Amino acid sequence: MIQTREDVRNVAIIAHVDHGKTTLVDGLLKQSGVFRENQEVQERVMDSGDIERERGITILSKNTAVYYKGVKINIIDTPGHADFGGEVERVLKMVNGVILVVDAFEGPMPQTRFVLSKAMALDLPVIVCINKIDRPGARPTQVIDEVLELLMDLGASDEQIDCPFVFASAKSGIATLDLGSVGASMKPLFETIIDYIPAPKGDPEAGTQMLISTIDYNEYVGRIGVGKVDNGTLKVNQECVIVNHHNPDVMRKVKISKLYEFEGLQRVEVNEAHIGSIVAVSGISDLHIGDTICSPDAPCAIPFQKISEPTISMTFSVNDSPLAGRDGKYVTSRHIRDRLYRELNTDVSLRVEDTDTTESFKVSGRGELHLSVLIETMRREGYEFAVSKAEVIYKRDENGKLLEPMETCFVDVPEEFAGNVIQKLSERKGELLNMGVINGGYTRLEFSIPSRGLIGYRGDFLTDTKGNGIMNTIFDNYAPYKGDITYRKQGSLIAFEAGTAVTYGLFNAQERGQLFISPGDEVYAGMIVGQSGKSVDIDVNVCKTKHLTNTRSSSADDALRLVPPRIMSLEQAIEYVDTDELLEVTPHHLRLRKKILDPRLRKRANISAAMKNAAEME
């Protein structure tokens, strides 16, 4: 018999990147009494990873729970970046409603549309929270209209269009239902959640059913599955079976060794969990997202959509440069392989494949940000390796026609830079779909562009818009190949010999282009030390010293003026690297290099490649 559990609410917070989801969770946690009054709490407490805190983004969805008037509210904080969209898709299966957070200045953005469409496909009730109402230039009344337009665009039902609007400043910890009155606390949002989000329903007498929506990993207990109990009761030491909607013939017997519920930021061990509870289960090896834990007497898998496929790939390989092995703790192919396959325990959008050689692995993800976070995490853990240029993953249709991933790209730029952006994206096979004026003298451009056209563009975009532009992309579909794209117009400055870079050598080299290194940096033959001013690669000798004479001392070099080098971040280096180059990643250094270090062999390979391309063109 179906029953409603009134003492629980399950809700996910969804939004475009940087609209304030994690800060909103902070406010709910603080005002629900999770922390002591005198307890020091850092901002964005849910972003627990170092990289999440440094970049100000959420990468993995997080579970927490607060109590309000005797009702337990399970809250899931989700990522906003399109690259981590796989996280959003699956956690929505655990909840009975969503809070859509929208910036009161920016309004609905591309990822707002994406996450809202996923929630509506599951017919989830929506509470709209217009956040940052105290931000300069905030325009909450217009944003209400924009959200309603978006709901109608997505084919919302009458109930969904009639959703409640809450106005908040998550940073100040206030919410209100009426724009005319200033809120004093988050109470209006708590009340709206209790009133509007349906309580979970299920049959407590039926066989156990729990869908695994998220996987966590712990070195001590292995895989931890997180999901919602849909029917029955789940108990410690209970004998269960695992079934999967996409693989109905396979059934495995398992035993529940430990059960946890979420209380604030903690996981609390419990002996049993009832319908509507979001719980973590440990002690089951080889547990996957989409698996259903069931009673053995009536195994029935809960339907679960397949995770979106990756669209971009890179080759991770053993670092074989002359400076290899100096920084890293883990440098062998076995170390790298084990670490990449271990990442699959928690990241469902990632794919790792062995290649023809044991020294390299093909790693596929949802975008450059997705893969760069993995690279940064690995280098911090002491791994040393090399990565190739990011390449898109092509497909073929039934007629053998080549298809490539396409993105919808939204660009908000000051009016004077719009022409520049349109020109650059058109060169990269972008097609302008819409152009309109938004508040504050900004122009909004909407493009359809191949995913590969965006590789390496973000750096140019920031330069072209003087840092004032905002660019957001979201995967659209696969479409016929749009033709060749020139990624980089300039060649590289390549070190001619191994040694230590000196001022005199760098002074001569800087006339040829922009340098990436400083005096005292170690270099090797084939290492990229700068960007050429021409379209071809140029070999330079940055280790060259001036011969001393009787009338000249070595300190005479001090008078030479060097232009400060361009120091690249990991993302910039990934964007810069070309198809015949590699990025050498170590815990302390990022070095760009040619795949073939020997200049003679490199020249031969270039001639062979040119001849092959010419033959294919004929």
C-alpha atoms as one frame of an Amber mdcrd trajectory, in Angstrom:
protein
   0.000   0.000   0.000   1.442   3.367  -1.109   2.141   5.717   1.781   3.416
   9.306   2.006   6.274  10.115   4.365   5.488  13.619   5.605   8.622  14.045
   7.757  11.010  14.076   4.744  11.571  16.339   1.713  14.148  15.588  -1.016
  15.239  18.558  -3.103  18.072  19.348  -5.568  19.478  22.820  -6.133  20.103
  23.408  -9.845  21.371  26.466 -11.734  23.788  27.886 -14.267  27.395  28.189
 -13.114  28.077  30.935 -10.545  24.444  31.796  -9.824  24.863  30.982  -6.123
  23.748  27.372  -5.514  26.508  26.476  -3.061  26.213  29.806  -1.212  22.467
  29.198  -0.883  23.162  25.801   0.726  25.533  27.612   3.134  22.659  29.865
   4.229  20.262  26.942   4.734  22.871  25.010   6.764  23.736  27.965   8.992
  20.098  28.846   9.760  19.007  25.280  10.444  21.359  24.960  13.424  23.887
  22.582  11.828  26.755  24.745  13.142  27.295  26.100  16.656  26.739  29.828
  16.989  30.433  30.503  17.655  31.680  27.983  15.074  33.903  29.369  12.321
  32.569  28.197   8.961  34.327  28.816   5.673  32.340  30.096   2.700  30.917
  27.546   0.228  31.375  24.792   2.789  29.940  22.176   0.386  32.796  22.725
  -2.120  35.133  20.490  -0.177  37.735  19.760  -2.889  40.823  22.011  -3.174
  40.225  22.614  -6.875  36.536  23.406  -6.227  37.504  25.997  -3.622  40.266
  27.588  -5.729  38.197  27.881  -8.902  34.918  28.691  -7.165  33.072  25.905
  -8.982  31.224  22.754  -7.946  32.555  19.619  -9.665  30.800  16.801  -7.814
  27.241  16.816  -6.505  27.093  16.775  -2.682  24.459  15.561  -0.237  23.492
  17.271   2.984  20.448  17.326   5.244  18.877  19.941   7.521  15.873  19.907
   9.868  13.088  22.487   9.848  10.045  22.175  12.121  10.648  18.436  12.549
  10.945  17.777   8.792  14.223  16.416   7.426  15.150  18.221   4.189  17.691
  16.281   2.112  19.484  18.783  -0.131  21.679  17.931  -3.128  24.041  20.653
  -4.378  24.751  20.093  -8.096  27.432  21.450 -10.487  26.626  24.288 -12.875
  29.218  23.716 -15.627  28.091  21.908 -18.774  31.176  19.648 -18.489  29.741
  18.175 -15.294  26.174  17.898 -16.597  26.296  14.123 -16.098  26.253  14.749
 -12.348  22.997  16.751 -12.605  21.194  14.247 -14.844  21.445  11.390 -12.406
  20.914  13.036  -9.000  17.493  14.284 -10.122  16.265  10.681  -9.832  16.737
  10.954  -6.035  14.580  14.033  -5.449  10.894  15.000  -5.509  11.450  18.613
  -6.570  14.093  21.220  -7.459  15.064  24.743  -6.496  16.097  26.584  -9.674
  18.505  29.386  -8.728  18.699  32.296 -11.188  20.987  35.335 -10.913  18.899
  38.535 -10.557  21.303  40.343 -12.917  22.167  37.730 -15.564  18.794  35.991
 -15.764  18.401  32.496 -17.268  21.592  31.298 -19.001  22.362  28.253 -21.233
  22.925  25.814 -18.379  19.733  27.095 -16.691  17.840  25.828 -19.739  19.711
  22.491 -19.695  19.157  21.660 -16.003  15.562  22.900 -16.062  14.747  20.749
 -19.111  16.157  17.691 -17.274  13.981  18.449 -14.210  10.885  18.962 -16.340
  11.480  15.736 -18.284  11.122  13.961 -14.902   8.007  16.080 -14.142   9.561
  17.544 -10.982   7.947  20.579  -9.273  10.126  23.707  -9.472  10.695  26.465
  -6.917  12.366  29.462  -8.610  14.818  31.312  -6.381  15.887  34.680  -7.824
  19.251  35.126  -6.093  21.598  38.121  -5.646  18.716  40.628  -5.431  21.122
  43.019  -3.636  23.614  42.927  -6.527  24.171  46.287  -8.315  22.146  46.295
 -11.535  19.837  43.513 -10.303  16.576  43.360 -12.295  14.433  40.726 -10.529
  11.096  41.749 -12.129  12.439  41.291 -15.702  14.106  38.018 -14.671  10.703
  36.671 -13.506   9.363  37.253 -17.055  12.463  35.621 -18.590  12.059  32.526
 -16.375   8.354  32.238 -17.264   9.260  32.540 -20.987  11.841  29.790 -20.551
   9.277  27.545 -18.813   6.845  28.055 -21.700   9.617  27.428 -24.240  10.312
  24.088 -22.567   6.645  23.092 -22.697   5.898  23.392 -18.979   2.538  22.250
 -17.648   0.144  24.730 -15.998   1.243  23.517 -12.538   4.931  24.060 -13.401
   4.289  27.570 -14.794   2.373  28.395 -11.599   5.539  27.753  -9.550   6.401
  29.844  -6.489   9.078  32.572  -6.761  11.386  33.264  -3.818  13.733  36.288
  -3.823  17.001  35.866  -1.951  20.452  37.128  -1.186  22.168  33.854  -0.317
  25.330  35.675   0.770  23.376  37.783   3.299  21.259  34.784   4.344  17.881
  36.393   3.602  14.858  35.372   1.512  11.475  36.941   0.885   8.317  36.131
  -1.072   7.586  39.795  -1.738  10.088  42.089  -3.480   8.639  45.050  -1.593
   9.758  43.725   1.813  13.288  42.977   2.937  13.660  39.443   4.278  15.196
  38.740   7.661  16.166  35.059   7.272  15.864  31.981   5.054  12.529  31.091
   6.693  10.397  31.901   3.577  12.502  29.462   1.506  12.232  26.731   4.167
   8.447  27.237   4.321   8.147  27.107   0.506  10.113  23.826   0.395   7.833
  22.241   3.029   4.644  23.498   1.348   5.479  22.991  -2.314   7.907  20.047
  -2.642   5.900  16.796  -2.409   6.748  14.337   0.354   8.235  11.057  -0.952
   5.839   8.165  -1.544   6.394   4.430  -1.552   5.155   1.066  -0.327   6.850
   0.173   2.991   5.427  -3.374   2.818   6.782  -4.086  -0.707  10.169  -5.589
  -1.557  13.188  -3.310  -1.150  14.000  -1.051  -4.108  16.799   1.535  -4.123
  18.332   3.113  -7.246  22.034   4.034  -7.036  22.292   7.601  -8.409  25.771
   8.622  -7.224  28.975   6.763  -6.471  31.501   7.948  -3.905  34.836   6.257
  -3.280  36.838   5.794  -0.116  40.259   4.137   0.136  39.174   2.257   3.271
  35.713   0.953   2.365  35.858   1.096  -1.454  32.762   2.101  -3.422  29.904
   3.845  -1.635  26.547   3.973  -3.432  24.164   6.859  -2.731  20.465   6.659
  -3.590  16.881   6.963  -2.394  14.864   4.092  -0.903  11.817   3.934  -3.216
  10.017   0.959  -1.672  10.358  -1.335   1.321  13.030  -1.060   3.998  16.803
  -1.392   3.707  18.607  -2.939   6.683  22.196  -3.698   7.678  23.158  -7.360
   6.954  20.170  -7.693   4.608  20.592 -10.108   1.681  19.802  -8.294  -1.594
  20.280  -8.617  -5.338  21.544  -6.005  -7.798  19.813  -5.555 -11.162  20.213
  -2.932 -13.888  17.542  -1.542 -16.214  19.971  -1.491 -19.177  21.263  -5.021
 -18.508  18.213  -6.957 -17.225  19.704 -10.469 -17.562  22.504  -9.921 -15.026
  21.669 -10.401 -11.331  24.164 -10.395  -8.443  23.651 -11.370  -4.809  25.041
  -8.899  -2.267  24.890  -8.167   1.457  24.444  -4.682   2.953  27.346  -4.252
   5.394  26.898  -0.578   6.386  24.191   2.067   5.956  24.560   5.829   6.414
  22.113   8.742   6.399  23.118  12.379   5.943  22.928  14.781   8.908  24.314
  18.256   8.136  27.757  17.671   6.634  28.193  14.278   8.312  27.329  10.728
   7.382  25.684   9.001  10.335  25.561   5.208  10.589  22.047   3.759  10.826
  20.667   0.208  11.095  17.761   0.657   8.686  16.336   3.141   6.201  12.714
   3.645   5.143  10.946   4.959   2.027  12.061   8.426   0.956  15.376   8.285
   2.844  18.528   9.208   0.918  21.208   6.823   2.140  24.774   5.727   1.410
  25.557   1.997   1.185  29.061   0.564   1.576  30.498  -2.928   1.377  29.343
  -3.748  -2.173  32.187  -4.041  -4.666  31.626  -3.288  -8.357  28.573  -1.104
  -7.682  27.567   1.141 -10.606  25.344   4.150 -11.175  21.959   2.952 -12.436
  22.061  -0.292 -10.405  18.951  -1.097  -8.341  19.316  -2.831  -4.957  16.282
  -5.131  -4.569  14.837  -7.871  -2.381  15.772 -11.322  -3.783  12.116 -12.462
  -3.885  10.922  -9.681  -6.269  13.855  -8.134  -8.154  12.680  -5.224 -10.321
  15.062  -2.630 -11.818  14.131   1.068 -11.700  14.426   2.734 -15.169  17.445
   5.012 -15.473  18.560   7.135 -18.409  21.983   6.443 -19.906  24.677   8.990
 -19.061  25.522  11.318 -21.962  28.505  10.187 -24.011  31.846  12.055 -23.915
  32.562  14.429 -26.813  36.284  15.133 -26.400  39.391  12.989 -25.840  43.086
  13.313 -25.004  45.965  10.857 -24.929  47.672  10.505 -21.533  51.136   8.976
 -21.897  54.320   8.296 -19.951  56.576  11.360 -19.834  59.649  10.494 -21.942
  61.314  13.932 -22.061  64.994  14.373 -21.025  63.787  15.939 -17.741  61.377
  13.089 -16.944  61.248  11.598 -13.462  62.717  14.556 -11.558  59.487  15.845
 -10.001  56.972  13.052  -9.992  56.386  10.347  -7.439  54.346   8.192  -9.859
  55.847   8.082 -13.348  55.375   4.595 -14.844  52.599   3.481 -17.214  51.285
   1.118 -14.525  50.927   4.008 -12.053  49.152   6.193 -14.623  46.877   3.375
 -15.803  45.836   2.422 -12.241  45.076   6.061 -11.376  42.985   6.665 -14.519
  40.933   3.508 -14.031  40.452   4.417 -10.361  38.917   7.728 -11.470  36.145
   5.731 -13.168  34.960   4.725  -9.662  33.494   8.189  -9.149  33.345   9.919
 -12.544  30.666   8.337 -14.725  31.103  10.770 -17.629  34.738   9.722 -18.096
  35.969   6.940 -20.407  39.451   5.373 -20.286  40.707   3.043 -23.025  44.007
   1.234 -23.546  45.767   2.024 -26.852  48.048   0.029 -29.167  50.989   0.877
 -26.931  51.240   0.190 -23.194  52.724   3.683 -22.687  49.586   5.699 -23.493
  45.824   5.742 -22.775  42.882   7.445 -24.460  40.857   9.459 -21.933  37.486
  10.882 -23.039  35.329  13.424 -21.209  32.594  16.035 -21.590  34.899  18.998
 -22.298  38.277  20.654 -21.763  37.363  21.734 -18.202  36.347  18.177 -17.301
  39.722  16.775 -18.430  41.789  19.677 -17.045  40.348  19.069 -13.548  41.486
  15.427 -13.779  44.971  16.507 -14.958  45.290  19.051 -12.128  44.123  16.508
  -9.535  46.666  13.947 -10.752  49.609  16.359 -10.742  48.774  17.395  -7.170
  48.832  13.743  -6.171  52.406  13.433  -7.484  51.807  12.003 -10.963  54.016
  12.903 -13.916  52.834  12.321 -17.480  52.312  13.935 -20.905  49.013  14.829
 -22.599  48.197  15.470 -26.249  45.965  18.121 -27.794  42.263  17.669 -27.038
  40.483  16.112 -30.032  36.749  15.755 -30.579  35.169  12.302 -30.871  33.700
  11.746 -34.321  30.913   9.341 -35.288  29.602   8.003 -38.602  25.958   7.753
 -39.623  24.387   4.713 -41.328  25.596   6.016 -44.738  29.193   6.301 -43.527
  29.048  10.121 -43.403  31.374  11.713 -40.821  29.554  13.438 -37.934  31.048
  15.746 -35.321  29.730  17.134 -31.989  28.130  20.573 -32.180  27.708  23.101
 -29.371  25.338  25.984 -28.828  27.529  28.875 -27.709  26.112  31.948 -25.941
  28.356  35.002 -25.755  27.623  38.186 -23.766  30.028  40.975 -24.748  30.164
  44.779 -24.652  28.827  46.096 -27.957  32.228  47.287 -29.256  33.714  43.761
 -29.129  30.812  41.919 -30.830  32.250  42.261 -34.354  35.580  40.790 -33.265
  33.920  37.762 -31.634  31.642  37.130 -34.651  34.664  37.215 -36.984  36.743
  34.819 -34.853  33.929  32.303 -34.321  32.965  32.430 -38.006  36.572  31.497
 -38.881  36.107  28.508 -36.578  32.990  27.389 -38.512  30.569  29.047 -36.086
  27.154  30.073 -37.431  25.442  33.091 -35.842  21.861  32.111 -34.930  20.674
  35.093 -32.871  21.858  38.525 -31.837  20.182  40.811 -29.339  20.843  43.589
 -26.849  20.682  42.867 -23.118  20.937  45.327 -20.241  24.102  47.270 -19.437
  25.222  47.855 -23.053  25.951  44.162 -23.624  25.167  42.220 -26.788  24.110
  38.555 -26.564  25.250  36.364 -29.464  24.072  32.805 -30.017  26.147  30.501
 -32.237  26.004  26.925 -33.446  29.635  25.821 -33.626  31.573  22.538 -33.849
  33.071  21.494 -30.470  36.543  21.501 -32.037  36.033  25.152 -33.067  35.995
  26.099 -29.375  39.197  24.214 -28.525  41.872  26.790 -27.773  39.525  29.761
 -28.229  38.926  30.890 -24.625  42.331  32.598 -24.339  41.709  34.587 -27.554
  38.199  35.392 -26.335  39.454  36.995 -23.110  42.022  39.019 -25.094  39.500
  40.111 -27.749  36.954  41.252 -25.137  39.561  42.679 -22.697  38.250  40.290
 -20.045  34.702  41.688 -20.212  33.040  38.862 -22.155  31.127  35.870 -20.807
  31.002  32.698 -22.902  28.862  29.647 -22.144  28.535  26.509 -24.209  26.300
  23.471 -24.104  26.366  20.289 -26.181  23.685  20.258 -28.877  23.957  17.228
 -31.181  26.074  15.450 -33.791  26.022  17.025 -37.274  27.905  16.515 -40.578
  31.603  17.523 -40.545  31.941  21.276 -41.188  35.417  21.297 -42.800  38.967
  21.963 -41.621  39.730  24.609 -38.990  43.064  26.378 -38.463  43.638  26.239
 -34.707  46.726  28.384 -34.345  48.081  30.939 -36.765  51.501  31.236 -35.114
  54.203  28.594 -34.917  56.385  27.801 -31.899  59.867  28.832 -30.798  61.720
  25.557 -30.182  64.872  25.116 -28.096  67.771  23.975 -30.261  69.874  22.366
 -27.516  69.705  21.200 -23.902  70.994  23.350 -21.051  69.984  26.309 -18.904
  68.356  29.383 -20.471  70.491  32.530 -20.118  69.636  36.199 -20.536  71.782
  36.673 -23.663  70.173  33.718 -25.480  66.660  34.766 -24.439  67.315  38.383
 -25.491  68.118  37.228 -29.025  65.169  34.776 -29.061  62.583  37.339 -27.943
  62.985  39.202 -31.252  61.403  36.142 -32.911  58.247  36.043 -30.770  56.842
  35.823 -27.224  58.804  33.790 -24.647  57.364  31.270 -22.156  60.496  30.817
 -20.015  62.844  32.889 -17.828  66.634  32.911 -17.333  67.726  29.908 -15.248
  64.989  27.581 -16.547  66.188  24.185 -17.735  65.429  23.385 -21.375  66.013
  20.485 -23.769  66.127  20.119 -27.552  62.565  20.045 -28.907  61.058  21.921
 -25.937  58.770  24.848 -26.830  60.136  28.024 -25.235  57.836  30.580 -26.861
  55.331  31.500 -29.554  56.729  32.483 -32.930  55.674  35.736 -34.566  55.335
  33.851 -37.867  53.191  30.916 -38.958  56.160  28.521 -38.966  58.174  26.932
 -36.140  61.585  28.514 -35.486  64.535  26.838 -33.738  66.269  29.162 -31.246
  69.279  28.748 -28.959  68.248  30.145 -25.557  71.374  28.684 -23.873  73.754
  30.757 -26.011  76.194  32.916 -24.036  78.264  35.847 -25.300  82.000  35.150
 -25.550  84.001  37.053 -22.947  86.916  39.319 -23.897  89.549  41.144 -21.878
  87.476  44.294 -21.896  84.143  42.704 -21.016  82.873  40.968 -17.898  80.106
  38.399 -17.574  77.957  40.947 -15.697  77.573  42.988 -18.891  74.544  40.811
 -19.687  72.688  42.499 -16.828  72.038  45.504 -19.056  69.969  43.415 -21.488
  66.235  44.053 -21.108  63.930  41.028 -21.316  60.194  41.240 -21.911  58.415
  39.361 -19.060  57.587  35.820 -20.256  54.025  34.578 -20.726  53.420  32.112
 -17.864  50.569  29.800 -18.821  48.047  28.141 -16.541  47.114  24.503 -17.128
  43.987  25.478 -19.137  45.962  27.927 -21.273  48.640  25.312 -21.960  45.991
  22.708 -22.922  44.440  25.262 -25.285  47.815  26.277 -26.776  49.206  22.800
 -27.549  48.956  21.767 -31.235  48.435  18.370 -32.882  52.203  17.663 -33.215
  52.938  18.802 -29.643  52.581  17.495 -26.094  52.106  19.089 -22.690  54.488
  17.664 -20.097  52.730  17.723 -16.701  54.695  17.284 -13.454  53.833  18.277
  -9.854  55.921  21.479 -10.190  56.215  22.215 -13.914  54.178  22.512 -17.099
  56.369  22.245 -20.199  55.296  22.342 -23.836  57.286  20.196 -26.260  57.215
  18.715 -29.744  56.165  15.055 -29.960  59.344  14.385 -31.985  62.230  16.087
 -30.206  64.963  15.535 -32.856  64.752  18.415 -35.414  65.805  16.217 -38.389
  63.295  13.475 -37.618  60.637  16.137 -37.027  61.307  17.679 -40.449  61.058
  14.261 -42.131  57.768  13.531 -40.330  56.336  16.924 -41.436  57.271  16.245
 -45.082  55.683  12.760 -44.910  52.505  14.201 -43.359  52.296  16.933 -46.048
  52.702  14.345 -48.840  50.045  12.122 -47.251  47.581  15.039 -46.983  48.226
  16.023 -50.610  47.563  12.428 -51.734  44.294  12.353 -49.751  43.185  15.666
 -51.300  43.694  14.233 -54.812
